[in-house]
Amino acid sequence: MKFLIIQTAFIGDVILATSVAEKLHHQFPNAQIDFLLRKGNEALLTDHPFIKTVFVWDKKQGKFKNLISITKQIRSNKYDSVINMHRFASSGFITAFSGANEKIGFDKNPLSFLFTKKIKHEIGNGKHETERNQQLIEHLTDNKAAKPKLYPSSRNYESIKNYKNAAYVCLAPTSVWFTKQYPKEKWVELCNALPKELIIYLLGAPSDIEACNTIKLSTIIEKQNTIINLSGKLNFLESAALMKDARMNFVNDSAPMHIASAMNANTAAIFCSTVPSFGFGPLSENSHVIETREKLDCRPCGIHGHKECPKGHFKCGFSIDINELLKHIS
């Protein structure tokens, strides 16, 4: 059997899609499983033990030329099943013209009428996104979703071992969407209130260095020596290896939350403008959802968040008491 999984959306979406790879491998241990993702996310699957080939689609340069090239590559592999979790036309084109015996995807994909099997995708139906994805392969396996999983290598663990010499917590304070971010002032308040014996690691991409530095430099002087800004210094799997053993990982409704889930790491997930009922909540055994206790008629204001609060007050973030976070330090 040869399977291709397609998820060319963002980091968190790729991580959640690994649950389908886990399930297929469990059901078909000798099958070839390949994965197609967007350029920039391929490091998530480096040295993955049972994903054979990772196809990388560059959406930024020569997008449509690369789309045709990738489609030809995939067609030449003669897959038994192509399983597409992405809900946009580009991936629909790849799926439709993959030449696979079975072309599976969600009905929201504009080209789903060319698939051999399409499944209804509903946000807010009580299912987690991993369960919605599982519906795509239910006929091949069963109706129980596997957990997403990442596989840091021994090199990844070796590169971060010196950060594990003392008890620590990880904070991932940023997000692509402003209204998904716990406010900067609240992160500062949290840092100041964390137990003094804990090292605080700030995680993020190179683009988050300034924001994390601002948080560090806004804390009280005696705290700043315990805060280390690792933004831009760790790759995805090194971050995952570090988060695995943290006393707690404080994250927004964003990619680091899904990294924590994929490592079964301690997670305190802060939901500001979005809500867990959308189906993207944390999956770790020791995970907690923190959200405002105020009844706000404007929340949720969207599935993906906004660049600014539509109402201008951002109460969904500012009204979350840091004590709701502190009580989850194990």
Secondary structure by P-SEA (a helix, b strand, c coil): cbbbbbbcccaaaaaaaaaaaaaaaaacccbbbbbbbcccccccccccccccbbbbbbcccaaaaaaaaaaaaaaaacccbbbbccccaaaaaaaaaccccbbbbcccccccccccbbbbbbccccccaaaaaaaacccccccbbbbbbbbbcaaaaaaacccccccbbbbbcccccccccccaaaaaaaaaaccccbbbbbbbcccaaaaaaaaaaacccccccccccccccccaaaaaaaaccccbbbbcccaaaaaaaaaccccbbbbccccccccccccccbbbbbbbcccccccccccccccccccccccccccccaaaaaaacc
